[in-house]
Amino acid sequence: MRWLSAAVLVAVNLIPLIGVAFWGWSLMMILVLYWIESGIVGTLNICKIARAEGPMTADQCSVSASRTIRSCSTWCAAG
């Protein structure tokens, strides 16, 4: 199963190369695609982090999520 994960990773990362070689993609197009991908992955990870503490009440969850988002936003702004 590990080889399948590696094969998918390689195939997905070949898409920009194919886009440049055959479809005329520009550098800006590829950067925008990577930024969108990073935003989606980052958002999903923030949600996972917010829920990683185990079962909580609704109040605890909203406080934890807002704290996580604030921390991640600060880290991203500083980077």
Backbone hydrogen bonds in HBPLUS format (Angstrom, degrees):
<---DONOR---> <-ACCEPTOR-->    atom                        ^
c    i                          cat <-CA-CA->   ^        H-A-AA   ^      H-
h    n   atom  resd res      DA  || num        DHA   H-A  angle D-A-AA Bond
n    s   type  num  typ     dist DA aas  dist angle  dist       angle   num
A0005-SER N   A0001-MET O   3.26 MM   4  6.65 154.9  2.33 148.1 153.7     1
A0006-ALA N   A0002-ARG O   3.10 MM   4  6.40 158.1  2.15 146.5 152.3     2
A0007-ALA N   A0003-TRP O   2.85 MM   4  6.03 153.6  1.92 145.0 152.5     3
A0008-VAL N   A0004-LEU O   2.94 MM   4  6.16 158.8  1.98 150.7 155.7     4
A0009-LEU N   A0005-SER O   3.01 MM   4  6.18 159.4  2.05 145.9 151.9     5
A0010-VAL N   A0006-ALA O   2.98 MM   4  6.21 160.9  2.02 149.7 154.1     6
A0011-ALA N   A0007-ALA O   2.94 MM   4  6.11 164.1  1.96 147.8 152.7     7
A0012-VAL N   A0008-VAL O   2.90 MM   4  6.05 165.4  1.92 155.1 158.5     8
A0013-ASN N   A0009-LEU O   3.09 MM   4  6.23 153.4  2.16 143.0 150.3     9
A0014-LEU N   A0010-VAL O   3.02 MM   4  6.23 119.9  2.39 140.5 155.8    10
A0014-LEU N   A0011-ALA O   3.16 MM   3  5.13 144.6  2.29  96.6 107.1    11
A0015-ILE N   A0012-VAL O   3.33 MM   3  5.54 152.5  2.42 101.9 109.5    12
A0018-ILE N   A0014-LEU O   2.94 MM   4  6.22 161.1  1.98 160.2 165.7    13
A0019-GLY N   A0015-ILE O   2.82 MM   4  6.01 154.3  1.88 151.0 159.3    14
A0020-VAL N   A0016-PRO O   2.93 MM   4  6.19 151.7  2.02 148.1 153.8    15
A0021-ALA N   A0017-LEU O   2.95 MM   4  6.13 167.2  1.96 149.9 153.9    16
A0022-PHE N   A0018-ILE O   2.84 MM   4  5.73 166.2  1.86 152.9 156.2    17
A0023-TRP N   A0019-GLY O   3.04 MM   4  4.82 137.0  2.24 113.9 126.1    18
A0025-TRP N   A0019-GLY O   3.08 MM   6  5.42 175.3  2.08 127.1 127.3    19
A0030-ILE N   A0026-SER O   3.21 MM   4  6.59 159.4  2.25 150.0 154.5    20
A0031-LEU N   A0027-LEU O   2.93 MM   4  6.21 160.9  1.96 153.7 159.3    21
A0032-VAL N   A0028-MET O   2.94 MM   4  6.11 160.5  1.98 150.2 155.2    22
A0033-LEU N   A0029-MET O   3.02 MM   4  6.27 157.7  2.07 145.9 152.0    23
A0034-TYR N   A0030-ILE O   2.95 MM   4  6.24 158.1  2.00 151.0 156.6    24
A0035-TRP N   A0031-LEU O   2.86 MM   4  6.09 153.7  1.92 149.2 157.0    25
A0036-ILE N   A0032-VAL O   2.92 MM   4  6.14 160.6  1.96 151.8 156.6    26
A0037-GLU N   A0033-LEU O   2.94 MM   4  6.14 161.6  1.98 146.3 151.8    27
A0038-SER N   A0034-TYR O   2.83 MM   4  6.01 160.6  1.87 147.5 152.9    28
A0039-GLY N   A0035-TRP O   2.92 MM   4  6.12 153.9  1.99 146.5 153.5    29
A0040-ILE N   A0036-ILE O   2.98 MM   4  6.26 158.0  2.03 152.8 158.1    30
A0041-VAL N   A0037-GLU O   2.92 MM   4  6.14 173.1  1.92 158.6 160.4    31
A0042-GLY N   A0038-SER O   2.81 MM   4  5.82 158.7  1.86 144.5 151.6    32
A0043-THR N   A0039-GLY O   2.96 MM   4  6.04 157.4  2.01 142.2 148.1    33
A0044-LEU N   A0040-ILE O   3.02 MM   4  6.27 163.2  2.05 151.9 156.2    34
A0045-ASN N   A0041-VAL O   2.92 MM   4  6.13 154.7  1.99 148.0 155.4    35
A0046-ILE N   A0042-GLY O   2.91 MM   4  6.15 150.9  1.99 148.3 155.9    36
A0047-CYS N   A0043-THR O   3.13 MM   4  6.43 157.4  2.19 147.4 152.8    37
A0048-LYS N   A0044-LEU O   3.01 MM   4  6.33 152.9  2.08 144.5 152.2    38
A0049-ILE N   A0045-ASN O   2.84 MM   4  6.05 160.4  1.88 151.6 156.7    39
A0050-ALA N   A0046-ILE O   2.93 MM   4  6.08 159.9  1.97 148.3 153.8    40
A0051-ARG N   A0047-CYS O   3.22 MM   4  6.39 139.2  2.40 139.0 148.4    41
A0051-ARG N   A0048-LYS O   3.23 MM   3  5.27 130.2  2.49  94.8 107.5    42
A0052-ALA N   A0049-ILE O   3.20 MM   3  5.09 162.1  2.23 103.4 108.9    43
A0061-CYS N   A0057-THR O   2.98 MM   4  6.18 156.7  2.03 151.0 157.9    44
A0062-SER N   A0058-ALA O   3.07 MM   4  6.29 160.3  2.11 149.4 153.3    45
A0063-VAL N   A0059-ASP O   3.12 MM   4  6.32 159.6  2.16 148.6 154.1    46
A0064-SER N   A0060-GLN O   2.88 MM   4  6.02 164.6  1.91 151.5 156.2    47
A0065-ALA N   A0061-CYS O   2.84 MM   4  5.96 160.6  1.87 150.0 155.7    48
A0066-SER N   A0062-SER O   2.98 MM   4  6.07 162.1  2.02 142.8 147.8    49
A0067-ARG N   A0063-VAL O   2.97 MM   4  6.09 155.3  2.03 147.0 154.2    50
A0068-THR N   A0064-SER O   2.90 MM   4  6.07 155.9  1.96 146.9 153.6    51
A0069-ILE N   A0065-ALA O   2.89 MM   4  6.09 165.1  1.91 153.6 157.4    52
A0070-ARG N   A0066-SER O   2.95 MM   4  6.03 159.5  1.99 143.5 149.5    53
A0071-SER N   A0067-ARG O   2.97 MM   4  6.15 156.9  2.03 145.0 151.3    54
A0072-CYS N   A0068-THR O   2.89 MM   4  6.09 165.7  1.91 154.5 158.3    55
A0073-SER N   A0069-ILE O   2.84 MM   4  5.93 157.3  1.89 148.8 155.5    56
A0074-THR N   A0070-ARG O   3.01 MM   4  6.15 159.3  2.06 145.3 150.6    57
A0075-TRP N   A0071-SER O   2.98 MM   4  6.19 159.3  2.03 147.4 153.3    58
A0076-CYS N   A0072-CYS O   2.89 MM   4  6.07 159.7  1.93 149.2 154.6    59
A0077-ALA N   A0073-SER O   2.89 MM   4  6.04 156.6  1.94 148.0 154.6    60
A0078-ALA N   A0074-THR O   2.99 MM   4  6.14 149.5  2.08 145.0 153.0    61
A0079-GLY N   A0075-TRP O   3.06 MM   4  6.20 136.8  2.25 138.9 150.2    62
